[in-house]
């Protein structure tokens, strides 16, 4: 079956522009995660949805970052007034379920490489 | 602050050897542990996960977990050049959120 898809794959934005990154999870997956990966680093957690509910947004670096998943499937990560430090790969992952005690396997999309000039 | 420590490498092993990748974590509440492989320019790919203390084997891969020592490792037997990648350790605690280490780069030479 289809995996996690993300678009666009590459985005160049001028400093101060707004960008929107899209994630289409694996069909039927309840949980959706956004991560930010800087060059040479591991992915860092941004936010987590269970269906349409955003259960954790503790990793969002500033109030310029906003994520939504209004119908519990496709999600959009929006970055307002982009800054150079926002340049990174933004990864989306989905998993079949979510549980407070037990983690389920997360499957990653190809990522969106954002470059802010 | 949850911390995950991995030796950044590169870890160089000859083809056919055993590669041993190590990871320590600070959050004693971690319940699940995942190993991902990431090729350069690609997204992380799940290799294995382990929940219980001890060993878990899957083909050429063995994950080892010691919660008392807050230590998890990944052994790759009969290493192949195609195993050359960065290996990411990711403990999880609470709502499946993963905390990733920086990863260990593995280089397998023919």
Backbone of each chain as ProteinMPNN parsed JSONL, in Angstrom:
{"seq_chain_A": "XXXXXXXXXXXXXXXXXXXXXXXXXXXXXXXXXXXXXXXXXXXXXXXXXXXXXXXXXXXXXXXXXXXXXXXXXXXXXXXXXXXXXXXXXXXXXXXXXXXXXXXXXXXXXXXXXXXXX", "coords_chain_A": {"N_chain_A": [[0.83, -1.2, 0.0], [0.246, 2.393, -0.161], [2.68, 4.593, 1.166], [3.604, 7.07, 3.621], [3.092, 10.286, 2.418], [4.536, 13.39, 1.38], [4.389, 16.86, 0.665], [5.444, 20.102, -0.518], [8.372, 18.44, -1.93], [10.665, 19.894, -1.897], [11.324, 23.176, -0.817], [11.879, 26.542, -1.305], [12.125, 29.484, 0.406], [11.815, 32.961, 0.868], [13.168, 34.94, 3.466], [10.839, 35.785, 5.888], [8.609, 35.069, 4.477], [5.565, 33.121, 4.396], [5.046, 29.599, 4.8], [3.593, 26.453, 3.828], [3.387, 23.122, 4.638], [2.64, 19.89, 3.592], [1.217, 16.799, 4.716], [0.378, 13.484, 4.06], [-0.868, 10.846, 5.627], [-0.379, 7.257, 6.138], [-3.116, 5.32, 5.105], [-5.71, 4.925, 7.42], [-4.136, 5.183, 9.633], [-3.967, 6.338, 12.884], [-2.411, 8.067, 14.397], [-0.311, 10.922, 14.016], [2.721, 12.54, 13.364], [4.964, 15.292, 13.504], [8.288, 16.125, 12.717], [11.398, 17.872, 12.997], [14.382, 18.034, 11.236], [17.61, 18.941, 11.453], [20.681, 19.472, 9.659], [22.924, 16.84, 10.082], [21.911, 16.119, 12.504], [19.675, 14.245, 14.69], [16.162, 13.576, 14.113], [13.912, 15.975, 15.502], [11.229, 16.191, 17.709], [8.183, 17.816, 16.942], [5.278, 18.075, 16.964], [2.179, 16.308, 17.751], [-0.567, 14.414, 16.668], [-3.603, 12.809, 17.456], [-5.92, 11.306, 15.673], [-7.972, 14.008, 14.903], [-7.222, 15.549, 16.97], [-4.861, 17.589, 18.527], [-2.537, 16.489, 20.501], [-0.098, 17.017, 21.636], [2.014, 19.664, 21.5], [4.405, 20.505, 22.268], [6.951, 20.625, 21.17], [7.062, 22.541, 19.215], [8.895, 25.223, 17.995], [8.386, 27.984, 18.145], [5.803, 30.523, 18.29], [5.388, 30.972, 15.666], [5.058, 28.683, 14.365], [2.636, 26.395, 13.344], [0.285, 23.771, 13.412], [-2.117, 21.611, 11.9], [-4.839, 19.257, 11.649], [-7.468, 18.806, 10.463], [-9.507, 16.948, 9.687], [-8.668, 14.611, 10.609], [-7.004, 13.189, 8.942], [-5.161, 14.138, 6.498], [-2.485, 16.389, 7.194], [-1.288, 19.684, 7.907], [1.585, 21.624, 8.222], [2.346, 24.758, 9.179], [4.43, 27.529, 8.724], [5.016, 30.669, 9.763], [6.273, 33.827, 8.67], [9.009, 33.105, 7.932], [12.301, 32.264, 9.093], [15.902, 32.185, 8.824], [16.902, 30.206, 10.483], [14.945, 28.335, 10.393], [15.443, 26.661, 8.344], [15.6, 23.39, 7.34], [14.974, 19.826, 7.257], [11.705, 18.757, 7.153], [9.935, 16.316, 8.628], [7.327, 13.987, 8.4], [5.479, 11.592, 10.177], [3.568, 8.587, 10.592], [1.484, 6.482, 12.623], [-0.164, 3.416, 13.513], [-1.686, 3.462, 15.823], [-2.156, 5.102, 19.002], [-0.916, 5.381, 22.251], [-0.809, 5.919, 25.718], [1.022, 4.471, 27.182], [2.376, 2.611, 25.595], [4.391, 2.638, 22.748], [3.803, 2.75, 19.26], [4.938, 1.532, 16.078], [6.413, 3.974, 14.042], [6.098, 5.355, 10.836], [7.884, 6.948, 8.377], [7.523, 9.757, 6.161], [8.929, 11.045, 3.03], [9.909, 13.54, 3.575], [10.169, 17.166, 3.67], [12.341, 19.414, 2.338], [13.233, 22.411, 3.53], [14.439, 25.508, 2.63], [15.481, 28.566, 3.699], [16.082, 31.696, 2.502]], "CA_chain_A": [[0.0, 0.0, 0.0], [0.972, 3.646, -0.22], [3.283, 5.029, 2.415], [3.37, 8.466, 3.975], [3.561, 11.192, 1.375], [4.692, 14.783, 1.799], [4.606, 17.806, -0.43], [6.366, 19.763, -1.603], [9.59, 17.778, -1.475], [11.64, 20.956, -1.69], [10.706, 24.498, -0.769], [12.762, 27.658, -1.028], [11.329, 30.634, 0.814], [12.578, 34.142, 1.294], [12.953, 35.268, 4.873], [9.626, 36.558, 6.103], [7.471, 34.456, 3.794], [4.857, 32.021, 5.055], [5.054, 28.36, 4.034], [2.694, 25.394, 4.292], [3.905, 21.808, 4.285], [1.521, 18.954, 3.683], [1.505, 15.392, 4.998], [-0.727, 12.553, 3.855], [-0.383, 9.641, 6.326], [-0.845, 5.953, 5.686], [-4.554, 5.199, 5.321], [-6.103, 4.21, 8.63], [-3.264, 5.497, 10.767], [-4.616, 7.269, 13.806], [-1.463, 9.046, 14.946], [0.523, 11.637, 13.044], [3.782, 13.279, 14.045], [5.87, 16.145, 12.739], [9.633, 16.266, 13.256], [12.32, 18.757, 12.289], [15.733, 17.464, 11.256], [18.683, 19.795, 10.962], [21.787, 18.724, 9.063], [23.816, 16.185, 11.029], [21.214, 15.864, 13.77], [18.524, 13.368, 14.622], [14.882, 14.304, 14.063], [13.404, 16.511, 16.763], [9.771, 16.197, 17.758], [7.493, 19.099, 16.917], [3.901, 18.003, 17.419], [1.566, 14.995, 17.625], [-2.026, 14.363, 16.561], [-4.325, 11.551, 17.465], [-7.046, 11.733, 14.838], [-7.899, 15.451, 14.649], [-6.812, 16.222, 18.208], [-3.438, 17.844, 18.711], [-2.32, 16.122, 21.895], [1.185, 17.507, 22.149], [2.693, 20.615, 20.606], [5.487, 21.036, 23.09], [8.178, 20.771, 20.414], [7.013, 23.668, 18.268], [9.92, 26.137, 18.514], [7.875, 29.33, 18.418], [4.4, 30.682, 17.886], [5.298, 31.082, 14.215], [4.775, 27.335, 13.87], [1.256, 25.994, 13.611], [-0.061, 22.545, 12.693], [-3.518, 21.214, 11.993], [-5.255, 18.004, 11.025], [-8.885, 19.072, 10.736], [-10.411, 15.815, 9.48], [-8.048, 13.401, 11.134], [-6.17, 12.469, 7.975], [-4.101, 15.028, 6.025], [-2.051, 17.423, 8.14], [-0.498, 20.782, 7.36], [2.456, 22.369, 9.126], [2.506, 26.111, 8.639], [5.452, 28.356, 9.362], [4.813, 32.065, 9.389], [7.428, 34.75, 8.752], [10.147, 32.189, 8.039], [13.631, 32.755, 9.435], [16.948, 31.296, 8.311], [17.074, 29.053, 11.374], [13.894, 27.352, 10.108], [15.927, 25.784, 7.284], [15.739, 22.033, 7.853], [14.048, 18.871, 6.657], [10.527, 18.544, 7.996], [9.506, 14.936, 8.449], [6.032, 13.582, 8.93], [5.399, 10.152, 10.421], [2.261, 8.144, 11.089], [1.445, 5.153, 13.229], [-1.497, 2.837, 13.502], [-2.428, 3.807, 17.026], [-1.412, 5.886, 19.976], [-1.223, 4.894, 23.59], [0.031, 6.636, 26.689], [2.05, 3.612, 27.748], [3.122, 1.813, 24.618], [4.561, 3.294, 21.461], [3.645, 1.947, 18.065], [5.926, 1.863, 15.068], [6.148, 5.149, 13.225], [6.607, 5.26, 9.469], [8.191, 8.311, 7.946], [7.461, 10.202, 4.784], [10.231, 11.41, 2.449], [10.353, 14.825, 4.117], [10.219, 18.399, 2.869], [13.543, 20.194, 2.636], [12.939, 23.848, 3.491], [15.592, 26.41, 2.645], [15.066, 29.969, 3.839], [17.198, 32.538, 2.019]], "C_chain_A": [[0.861, 1.246, 0.0], [1.519, 3.979, 1.159], [2.871, 6.446, 2.728], [3.891, 9.337, 2.841], [3.597, 12.62, 1.917], [4.892, 15.653, 0.566], [4.679, 19.222, 0.122], [7.582, 19.015, -1.066], [10.677, 18.798, -1.161], [10.901, 22.288, -1.714], [11.786, 25.518, -0.45], [11.889, 28.857, -0.713], [12.256, 31.785, 1.168], [12.205, 34.449, 2.74], [11.729, 36.177, 4.998], [8.396, 35.992, 5.413], [6.827, 33.407, 4.678], [4.938, 30.781, 4.166], [4.075, 27.366, 4.663], [3.203, 24.061, 3.757], [2.813, 20.783, 4.557], [2.003, 17.532, 3.948], [0.248, 14.562, 4.82], [-0.304, 11.218, 4.484], [-0.873, 8.362, 5.65], [-2.329, 5.822, 6.048], [-4.856, 4.375, 6.57], [-5.23, 4.484, 9.832], [-3.861, 6.618, 11.598], [-3.672, 8.412, 14.193], [-0.588, 9.639, 13.858], [1.474, 12.54, 13.805], [4.508, 14.162, 13.038], [7.197, 16.238, 13.49], [10.405, 17.26, 12.389], [13.714, 18.148, 12.378], [16.721, 18.435, 10.624], [19.819, 18.913, 10.468], [22.684, 18.131, 10.157], [23.201, 15.87, 12.376], [20.133, 14.804, 13.58], [17.251, 14.189, 14.525], [14.479, 14.78, 15.451], [11.891, 16.664, 16.672], [9.22, 17.616, 17.747], [6.101, 18.987, 17.539], [3.294, 16.655, 17.07], [0.052, 15.132, 17.586], [-2.499, 12.93, 16.757], [-5.685, 11.863, 16.852], [-6.944, 13.247, 14.617], [-7.4, 16.22, 15.872], [-5.297, 16.373, 18.287], [-3.126, 17.637, 20.19], [-1.032, 16.67, 22.484], [1.778, 18.442, 21.105], [3.882, 21.241, 21.313], [6.778, 21.265, 22.325], [8.175, 21.911, 19.412], [7.92, 24.775, 18.791], [9.432, 27.548, 18.801], [6.426, 29.407, 17.978], [4.264, 30.961, 16.397], [4.931, 29.744, 13.574], [3.37, 26.92, 14.301], [0.953, 24.739, 12.8], [-1.523, 22.24, 12.892], [-3.756, 19.914, 11.252], [-6.781, 17.951, 11.165], [-9.818, 17.876, 10.594], [-9.782, 14.508, 9.91], [-7.268, 12.601, 10.115], [-5.003, 13.359, 7.561], [-3.773, 16.08, 7.082], [-1.235, 18.475, 7.398], [0.303, 21.425, 8.48], [2.703, 23.727, 8.469], [3.568, 26.857, 9.442], [5.256, 29.779, 8.856], [6.115, 32.846, 9.522], [8.721, 33.95, 8.924], [11.449, 32.927, 8.315], [14.663, 31.755, 8.927], [17.118, 30.057, 9.186], [15.971, 28.008, 11.187], [14.328, 26.378, 9.007], [16.248, 24.414, 7.865], [14.909, 21.118, 6.964], [12.911, 18.652, 7.643], [9.939, 17.182, 7.642], [8.143, 14.722, 9.089], [6.069, 12.063, 9.104], [3.997, 9.804, 10.874], [2.392, 6.767, 11.716], [0.001, 4.73, 13.382], [-2.323, 3.299, 14.687], [-1.575, 4.688, 17.908], [-1.843, 5.469, 21.361], [-0.296, 5.592, 24.568], [1.207, 5.787, 27.145], [2.942, 2.946, 26.707], [3.203, 2.565, 23.302], [4.362, 2.294, 20.346], [4.632, 2.424, 17.013], [5.482, 3.074, 14.256], [6.824, 4.982, 11.882], [6.712, 6.67, 8.904], [7.922, 8.529, 6.467], [8.833, 10.635, 4.296], [10.76, 12.744, 2.954], [10.21, 15.966, 3.116], [11.463, 19.159, 3.298], [13.223, 21.668, 2.431], [14.247, 24.627, 3.575], [15.075, 27.833, 2.682], [16.259, 30.846, 3.488], [17.061, 33.985, 2.479]], "O_chain_A": [[2.081, 1.16, 0.146], [0.899, 3.684, 2.18], [1.905, 6.963, 2.166], [5.009, 9.141, 2.363], [2.809, 13.002, 2.782], [5.48, 15.235, -0.431], [4.042, 19.519, 1.132], [7.788, 18.969, 0.147], [11.503, 18.59, -0.273], [9.988, 22.503, -2.511], [12.514, 25.387, 0.534], [11.003, 29.203, -1.494], [13.347, 31.584, 1.703], [11.07, 34.238, 3.167], [11.609, 37.191, 4.31], [7.271, 36.383, 5.723], [7.455, 32.872, 5.591], [4.904, 30.884, 2.939], [3.774, 27.428, 5.855], [3.42, 23.907, 2.555], [2.157, 20.802, 5.599], [3.057, 17.118, 3.467], [-0.811, 14.889, 5.356], [0.542, 10.524, 3.921], [-1.674, 8.397, 4.716], [-2.741, 6.169, 7.155], [-4.33, 3.277, 6.752], [-5.554, 4.06, 10.941], [-4.208, 7.686, 11.094], [-4.084, 9.567, 14.301], [-0.181, 8.96, 12.916], [1.09, 13.213, 14.761], [4.642, 13.81, 11.866], [7.237, 16.403, 14.709], [10.101, 17.456, 11.212], [14.173, 17.789, 13.462], [16.672, 18.709, 9.425], [19.901, 17.738, 10.826], [23.142, 18.847, 11.047], [23.888, 15.406, 13.287], [19.73, 14.505, 12.456], [17.263, 15.382, 14.827], [14.677, 14.082, 16.446], [11.354, 17.19, 15.697], [9.718, 18.499, 18.446], [5.773, 19.689, 18.496], [3.808, 15.938, 16.212], [-0.536, 15.875, 18.372], [-1.879, 11.977, 16.286], [-6.493, 12.587, 17.433], [-5.896, 13.718, 14.174], [-7.181, 17.429, 15.794], [-4.553, 15.404, 18.133], [-3.413, 18.496, 21.023], [-0.898, 16.774, 23.703], [2.012, 18.046, 19.963], [4.305, 22.353, 20.997], [7.628, 22.029, 22.783], [9.212, 22.207, 18.818], [7.738, 25.228, 19.92], [10.021, 28.24, 19.631], [5.893, 28.477, 17.372], [3.154, 31.165, 15.905], [4.549, 29.68, 12.406], [2.978, 27.076, 15.458], [1.323, 24.653, 11.629], [-2.103, 22.568, 13.926], [-2.999, 19.524, 10.364], [-7.308, 17.129, 11.914], [-10.82, 17.792, 11.304], [-10.297, 13.429, 9.615], [-6.902, 11.455, 10.377], [-3.957, 13.338, 8.21], [-4.656, 16.593, 7.769], [-0.582, 18.187, 6.394], [-0.229, 21.731, 9.547], [3.205, 23.813, 7.348], [3.592, 26.813, 10.672], [5.325, 30.039, 7.655], [6.947, 32.553, 10.381], [9.431, 34.094, 9.919], [11.671, 34.044, 7.848], [14.328, 30.607, 8.634], [17.442, 28.981, 8.684], [16.048, 26.918, 11.755], [13.651, 25.378, 8.766], [17.069, 24.293, 8.774], [14.231, 21.571, 6.041], [13.14, 18.394, 8.824], [9.509, 16.938, 6.515], [7.86, 15.219, 10.179], [6.626, 11.346, 8.273], [3.311, 10.632, 11.475], [3.29, 5.994, 11.383], [-0.921, 5.546, 13.382], [-3.53, 3.505, 14.564], [-0.42, 4.979, 17.596], [-3.027, 5.23, 21.602], [0.875, 5.825, 24.265], [2.272, 6.318, 27.46], [4.135, 2.749, 26.938], [2.197, 3.068, 22.802], [4.716, 1.122, 20.478], [5.101, 3.561, 17.046], [4.327, 3.177, 13.842], [7.965, 4.531, 11.793], [5.769, 7.46, 8.948], [8.07, 7.627, 5.642], [9.8, 10.599, 5.056], [11.94, 13.047, 2.778], [10.141, 15.763, 1.904], [11.623, 19.503, 4.469], [12.975, 22.117, 1.311], [15.052, 24.422, 4.484], [14.323, 28.255, 1.803], [17.318, 30.746, 4.107], [17.911, 34.817, 2.16]]}, "seq_chain_B": "XXXXXXXXXXXXXXXXXXXXXXXXXXXXXXXXXXXXXXXXXXXXXXXXXXXXXXXXXXXXXXXXXXXXXXXXXXXXXXXXXXXXXXXXXXXXXXXXXXXXXXXXXXXXXX", "coords_chain_B": {"N_chain_B": [[14.798, 17.391, 30.663], [14.968, 15.216, 28.057], [17.462, 12.982, 27.174], [19.371, 11.413, 24.643], [22.038, 9.462, 23.936], [24.441, 8.783, 21.522], [27.284, 7.393, 19.964], [28.821, 9.305, 17.549], [30.38, 8.351, 15.525], [32.422, 8.026, 12.487], [31.629, 4.503, 12.564], [33.621, 2.013, 11.544], [33.584, -1.001, 9.828], [34.673, -4.149, 8.486], [33.334, -5.879, 5.629], [31.114, -8.515, 6.372], [31.68, -8.634, 9.046], [30.68, -8.141, 12.542], [28.69, -5.458, 13.465], [28.405, -3.189, 16.086], [26.213, -1.16, 17.683], [25.605, 1.425, 19.931], [23.579, 2.878, 22.555], [22.559, 5.213, 24.961], [20.142, 6.388, 27.331], [18.308, 8.969, 29.02], [15.78, 9.182, 30.171], [13.989, 7.571, 32.487], [11.434, 6.768, 32.296], [11.018, 5.748, 29.813], [9.578, 3.387, 27.662], [9.448, 2.008, 25.297], [11.532, 1.142, 22.556], [13.218, 2.121, 19.688], [14.899, 1.409, 16.654], [16.159, 3.088, 13.909], [17.157, 3.282, 10.508], [18.959, 5.458, 8.466], [19.616, 6.506, 5.342], [21.838, 8.642, 3.538], [20.372, 11.676, 2.75], [17.869, 10.615, 2.723], [14.754, 9.561, 4.325], [14.146, 8.444, 7.747], [14.1, 4.919, 8.32], [12.331, 2.302, 9.697], [13.895, -0.23, 11.581], [13.977, -2.02, 13.802], [12.194, -2.738, 16.866], [11.976, -2.749, 20.43], [10.649, -3.81, 23.504], [10.972, -5.129, 25.913], [13.293, -6.091, 28.491], [16.352, -7.66, 27.543], [17.157, -9.679, 24.69], [16.286, -9.257, 21.247], [15.753, -10.748, 18.22], [15.983, -10.346, 14.691], [16.356, -11.546, 11.735], [19.408, -10.536, 10.437], [19.747, -8.716, 12.41], [20.001, -7.79, 15.838], [18.476, -6.567, 18.654], [19.246, -5.225, 21.824], [18.288, -4.74, 25.153], [18.597, -3.043, 28.205], [17.069, -1.953, 30.792], [17.649, -1.21, 33.399], [20.236, -0.258, 33.278], [19.795, 1.684, 31.487], [20.257, 1.421, 28.73], [20.571, 0.593, 25.344], [21.135, -1.459, 22.526], [22.219, -2.233, 19.163], [22.953, -4.907, 17.172], [24.524, -5.843, 14.206], [24.815, -8.505, 12.235], [27.086, -10.181, 9.961], [27.786, -7.919, 8.324], [27.004, -5.781, 5.576], [28.012, -3.859, 2.672], [25.778, -2.382, 1.913], [24.593, -1.827, 4.295], [25.711, 0.453, 5.191], [25.103, 3.446, 6.63], [23.348, 5.921, 8.609], [22.507, 5.195, 11.911], [19.795, 5.492, 13.973], [18.826, 5.854, 17.276], [15.899, 5.606, 19.23], [14.185, 6.165, 21.96], [10.95, 5.895, 23.547], [8.418, 7.532, 25.384], [5.292, 7.873, 26.605], [2.512, 8.607, 24.793], [3.647, 7.779, 22.44], [5.588, 9.47, 21.459], [8.721, 10.005, 20.0], [12.106, 10.285, 21.013], [14.95, 11.197, 19.515], [18.359, 10.128, 19.136], [21.492, 11.573, 17.951], [22.486, 9.88, 16.146], [24.503, 7.19, 14.811], [27.024, 6.897, 12.49], [27.571, 4.327, 10.257], [30.035, 2.593, 8.507], [30.589, 0.209, 6.141], [33.044, -1.618, 4.784], [33.958, -3.064, 1.638]], "CA_chain_B": [[15.296, 17.261, 29.292], [15.264, 13.828, 27.716], [18.672, 12.918, 26.367], [19.723, 10.139, 24.033], [23.436, 9.585, 23.544], [25.004, 7.805, 20.605], [28.581, 7.751, 19.406], [28.518, 9.778, 16.197], [31.161, 7.585, 14.553], [31.905, 6.802, 11.897], [32.053, 3.176, 12.965], [34.037, 1.33, 10.322], [33.749, -2.45, 9.966], [34.801, -4.818, 7.185], [32.2, -6.697, 5.197], [31.039, -9.807, 7.034], [31.906, -8.502, 10.491], [29.553, -7.715, 13.365], [28.696, -4.051, 13.849], [27.73, -3.005, 17.368], [25.822, 0.243, 17.826], [25.17, 1.591, 21.309], [22.738, 4.046, 22.848], [22.099, 5.374, 26.337], [19.06, 7.36, 27.405], [18.192, 9.532, 30.365], [14.411, 9.136, 30.686], [13.679, 6.257, 33.043], [10.058, 6.434, 31.929], [10.964, 5.184, 28.464], [9.021, 2.031, 27.675], [9.618, 1.376, 23.991], [12.811, 1.573, 21.993], [13.189, 1.912, 18.249], [16.105, 1.668, 15.856], [15.896, 3.493, 12.548], [18.294, 3.443, 9.607], [18.759, 6.614, 7.588], [20.606, 6.727, 4.297], [22.074, 10.057, 3.279], [19.368, 12.323, 1.913], [16.593, 9.89, 2.791], [14.077, 9.645, 5.614], [14.41, 7.267, 8.587], [13.401, 3.677, 7.998], [12.298, 1.473, 10.899], [14.557, -1.531, 11.507], [13.547, -2.891, 14.886], [11.767, -2.127, 18.11], [12.065, -3.667, 21.559], [9.946, -3.298, 24.671], [11.326, -5.847, 27.138], [14.708, -6.353, 28.73], [16.859, -8.864, 26.908], [17.505, -9.632, 23.274], [15.262, -9.535, 20.24], [16.457, -10.99, 16.963], [15.21, -10.294, 13.455], [17.311, -11.715, 10.654], [20.792, -10.209, 10.82], [19.724, -7.676, 13.431], [19.617, -8.118, 17.205], [18.384, -5.442, 19.569], [19.442, -5.61, 23.216], [17.786, -3.69, 26.037], [18.838, -3.16, 29.639], [16.424, -0.769, 31.329], [18.32, -0.802, 34.644], [21.413, 0.515, 32.875], [19.328, 2.679, 30.514], [21.151, 1.123, 27.612], [20.015, -0.231, 24.278], [22.132, -1.613, 21.471], [21.829, -2.917, 17.933], [24.023, -5.675, 16.551], [24.279, -6.223, 12.818], [25.721, -9.6, 11.88], [27.393, -10.301, 8.53], [27.566, -6.577, 7.779], [27.126, -5.616, 4.137], [28.19, -2.449, 2.285], [24.464, -1.726, 1.863], [24.23, -1.425, 5.66], [26.339, 1.753, 5.465], [24.035, 4.431, 6.847], [23.31, 6.411, 9.987], [21.534, 4.45, 12.7], [19.199, 6.371, 14.969], [18.183, 5.232, 18.432], [14.77, 6.453, 19.61], [13.28, 5.721, 23.027], [9.65, 6.548, 23.564], [7.653, 7.492, 26.626], [4.117, 8.719, 26.584], [1.858, 8.956, 23.535], [4.421, 7.343, 21.288], [6.56, 10.459, 20.993], [10.088, 9.503, 19.954], [13.234, 11.193, 21.217], [16.027, 10.614, 18.725], [19.748, 10.514, 19.269], [22.043, 12.175, 16.735], [22.781, 8.806, 15.226], [25.859, 6.693, 14.585], [27.284, 6.579, 11.086], [28.233, 3.045, 10.048], [30.637, 2.393, 7.19], [30.982, -1.179, 5.929], [33.939, -1.63, 3.617], [33.975, -4.361, 0.937]], "C_chain_B": [[15.65, 15.805, 29.038], [16.469, 13.807, 26.806], [18.912, 11.513, 25.87], [21.129, 10.3, 23.466], [23.85, 8.44, 22.637], [26.365, 8.304, 20.156], [28.355, 8.131, 17.945], [29.27, 9.01, 15.119], [32.023, 8.497, 13.687], [32.492, 5.528, 12.517], [32.37, 2.416, 11.684], [34.243, -0.149, 10.602], [33.927, -3.053, 8.585], [33.556, -5.652, 6.879], [32.264, -8.065, 5.869], [31.222, -9.754, 8.536], [30.602, -8.138, 11.215], [29.723, -6.233, 13.709], [27.872, -3.902, 15.122], [27.472, -1.517, 17.587], [25.166, 0.417, 19.197], [24.421, 2.893, 21.523], [22.414, 4.06, 24.332], [21.05, 6.477, 26.362], [18.851, 7.786, 28.839], [16.806, 9.344, 30.994], [14.057, 7.738, 31.165], [12.248, 5.824, 32.734], [9.923, 5.841, 30.542], [10.533, 3.729, 28.519], [9.304, 1.276, 26.391], [10.85, 1.969, 23.331], [12.871, 1.17, 20.52], [14.561, 2.19, 17.65], [15.67, 1.971, 14.426], [17.215, 3.567, 11.789], [17.979, 4.607, 8.682], [19.924, 6.715, 6.613], [20.7, 8.223, 4.035], [21.014, 10.613, 2.333], [18.005, 11.652, 1.92], [15.975, 10.039, 4.177], [14.361, 8.381, 6.432], [13.501, 6.091, 8.232], [13.467, 2.773, 9.229], [12.983, 0.124, 10.657], [13.982, -2.474, 12.55], [12.987, -2.075, 16.031], [11.81, -3.195, 19.203], [11.406, -3.023, 22.759], [10.481, -3.888, 25.976], [12.829, -6.009, 27.259], [15.124, -7.65, 28.045], [17.171, -8.609, 25.449], [16.285, -9.896, 22.405], [15.97, -9.627, 18.894], [15.492, -10.925, 15.787], [16.19, -10.356, 12.297], [18.73, -11.439, 11.123], [20.884, -9.22, 11.963], [19.305, -8.237, 14.787], [19.606, -6.839, 18.019], [18.529, -5.97, 20.993], [19.028, -4.442, 24.095], [18.094, -4.025, 27.486], [18.299, -1.89, 30.28], [17.108, -0.287, 32.608], [19.527, 0.067, 34.338], [21.056, 1.616, 31.892], [20.17, 2.608, 29.257], [20.426, 0.238, 26.604], [21.051, -0.307, 23.162], [21.522, -2.346, 20.279], [23.058, -3.606, 17.384], [23.602, -6.029, 15.131], [25.301, -7.287, 12.469], [25.937, -9.619, 10.375], [27.141, -8.963, 7.814], [27.849, -6.536, 6.284], [27.361, -4.144, 3.801], [26.868, -1.694, 2.235], [23.943, -1.345, 3.246], [24.826, -0.069, 6.026], [25.278, 2.842, 5.49], [24.221, 5.003, 8.247], [22.195, 5.687, 10.723], [21.085, 5.316, 13.881], [18.505, 5.543, 16.043], [17.07, 6.159, 18.895], [13.934, 5.793, 20.699], [11.967, 6.481, 22.954], [9.031, 6.438, 24.94], [6.464, 8.417, 26.465], [3.648, 9.093, 25.195], [2.74, 8.719, 22.326], [5.422, 8.359, 20.786], [7.966, 9.894, 21.082], [11.081, 10.627, 20.23], [14.431, 10.559, 20.544], [17.393, 11.06, 19.228], [20.235, 11.123, 17.955], [22.402, 11.126, 15.7], [24.245, 8.445, 15.165], [25.998, 6.345, 13.122], [28.07, 5.275, 11.019], [28.763, 2.979, 8.634], [31.116, 0.952, 7.101], [31.797, -1.228, 4.65], [33.977, -3.023, 2.992], [35.293, -5.093, 1.168]], "O_chain_B": [[16.512, 15.233, 29.705], [16.515, 14.511, 25.797], [18.684, 10.539, 26.588], [21.377, 11.163, 22.625], [23.633, 7.271, 22.954], [26.568, 9.506, 19.989], [27.761, 7.363, 17.188], [28.872, 9.005, 13.954], [32.33, 9.619, 14.091], [33.651, 5.476, 12.926], [31.496, 2.202, 10.845], [34.992, -0.513, 11.508], [33.391, -2.529, 7.609], [32.83, -6.066, 7.783], [33.321, -8.694, 5.93], [30.945, -10.734, 9.229], [29.576, -7.869, 10.591], [30.778, -5.815, 14.187], [26.766, -4.434, 15.217], [28.407, -0.719, 17.664], [24.281, -0.352, 19.573], [24.595, 3.868, 20.791], [22.038, 3.034, 24.899], [21.062, 7.382, 25.528], [19.178, 7.049, 29.769], [16.679, 9.348, 32.218], [13.849, 6.83, 30.361], [11.896, 4.655, 32.894], [8.823, 5.468, 30.134], [11.049, 2.941, 29.313], [9.391, 0.048, 26.391], [11.172, 3.142, 23.521], [12.607, 0.022, 20.164], [15.28, 3.088, 18.086], [14.914, 1.215, 13.816], [18.258, 3.878, 12.364], [16.863, 4.724, 8.176], [21.063, 6.974, 7.003], [19.753, 8.971, 4.281], [20.794, 10.077, 1.247], [17.094, 12.073, 1.207], [16.6, 10.578, 5.09], [14.769, 7.362, 5.874], [12.327, 6.247, 7.898], [14.554, 2.51, 9.743], [12.701, -0.569, 9.679], [13.554, -3.584, 12.232], [13.262, -0.882, 16.158], [11.694, -4.389, 18.927], [11.58, -1.83, 23.006], [10.45, -3.234, 27.019], [13.546, -6.058, 26.26], [14.355, -8.609, 27.976], [17.415, -7.477, 25.031], [15.383, -10.649, 22.772], [16.686, -8.714, 18.484], [14.351, -11.379, 15.866], [16.784, -9.346, 11.92], [19.199, -12.037, 12.092], [21.979, -8.916, 12.437], [18.383, -9.047, 14.882], [20.6, -6.114, 18.071], [18.001, -7.031, 21.327], [19.373, -3.293, 23.818], [17.877, -5.15, 27.937], [18.983, -0.868, 30.312], [17.143, 0.914, 32.873], [19.809, 1.022, 35.061], [21.921, 2.4, 31.502], [20.718, 3.607, 28.791], [19.761, -0.732, 26.966], [21.757, 0.664, 22.89], [20.471, -2.981, 20.375], [24.087, -2.97, 17.155], [22.474, -6.458, 14.888], [26.501, -7.016, 12.412], [25.101, -9.144, 9.607], [26.391, -8.891, 6.841], [28.79, -7.158, 5.79], [26.952, -3.268, 4.564], [26.837, -0.489, 2.488], [22.957, -0.616, 3.356], [24.481, 0.498, 7.063], [24.634, 3.119, 4.477], [25.135, 4.616, 8.975], [21.075, 5.579, 10.223], [21.898, 5.798, 14.669], [17.706, 4.654, 15.75], [17.265, 7.373, 18.951], [13.076, 4.96, 20.408], [11.887, 7.566, 22.377], [9.103, 5.393, 25.586], [6.625, 9.612, 26.217], [4.335, 9.833, 24.491], [2.593, 9.387, 21.302], [6.059, 8.122, 19.759], [8.361, 9.363, 22.12], [10.927, 11.753, 19.756], [14.882, 9.492, 20.96], [17.575, 12.191, 19.68], [19.494, 11.185, 16.974], [22.598, 11.437, 14.526], [25.119, 9.271, 15.428], [25.195, 5.591, 12.573], [29.115, 5.141, 11.656], [28.046, 3.267, 7.676], [31.954, 0.522, 7.894], [31.299, -0.917, 3.568], [34.023, -4.032, 3.697], [35.484, -6.196, 0.657]]}, "name": "protein", "num_of_chains": 2, "seq": "XXXXXXXXXXXXXXXXXXXXXXXXXXXXXXXXXXXXXXXXXXXXXXXXXXXXXXXXXXXXXXXXXXXXXXXXXXXXXXXXXXXXXXXXXXXXXXXXXXXXXXXXXXXXXXXXXXXXXXXXXXXXXXXXXXXXXXXXXXXXXXXXXXXXXXXXXXXXXXXXXXXXXXXXXXXXXXXXXXXXXXXXXXXXXXXXXXXXXXXXXXXXXXXXXXXXXXXXXXXXXXXXXXX"}
